[in-house]
Amino acid sequence: MGNRGLSKAGIVLALVLGGLPLTVLGADAARQPDNRAHVDRAETAQAQARAVAITEALFSYSSADLPAQRAEVADLITGDLITQYTDLLDQAEKSVREQQVTLTSKVTHSGVRLLDPGKAEVLLFLTQSSARPGEAPQSAGAQFVLTLVRGDSGWQQAKGSTIDLLGAR
């Protein structure tokens, strides 16, 4: 009789080796990675968009409308971040009013550096432009991390978090 294919041992070996990649893939698929920022595009995009909206609202204001700015921010942030932001605004308010400053912040780049089902850390880079009457506008850059938590209404600023200025003082 001629060799008409694989022997029984060859068939068993082929099945074992052929099934090995599926077993390995199955094990990887069953394991949830700790950081889903690179695999869950929808949640990553939602967290990123929310962080951009919060950031641009926090760091854009006009000397003519500081009370409205405080009210808007109070609806966006919680916990220790309200205290930190209020302290910063309190320190700057007198000079902002005297100099009639308008600050506009625009996020230029952002990325989610950590995403799990309940938390997202978003790194943000922004350009800030300040304008004063009679002066040329000035621009500067800033960067920081904003931590969000998943709440009933989507991604929200995390209670108890502060703005991580990445070591800047």
Secondary structure as GFF3:
##gff-version 3
##sequence-region A 1 169
A	DSSP	alpha_helix	8	30	.	.	.	ID=ss1
A	DSSP	alpha_helix	41	58	.	.	.	ID=ss2
A	DSSP	beta_strand	61	62	.	.	.	ID=ss3
A	DSSP	three_ten_helix	63	65	.	.	.	ID=ss4
A	DSSP	alpha_helix	66	76	.	.	.	ID=ss5
A	DSSP	alpha_helix	79	99	.	.	.	ID=ss6
A	DSSP	beta_strand	102	116	.	.	.	ID=ss7
A	DSSP	beta_strand	119	131	.	.	.	ID=ss8
A	DSSP	beta_strand	138	151	.	.	.	ID=ss9
A	DSSP	beta_strand	154	157	.	.	.	ID=ss10
###
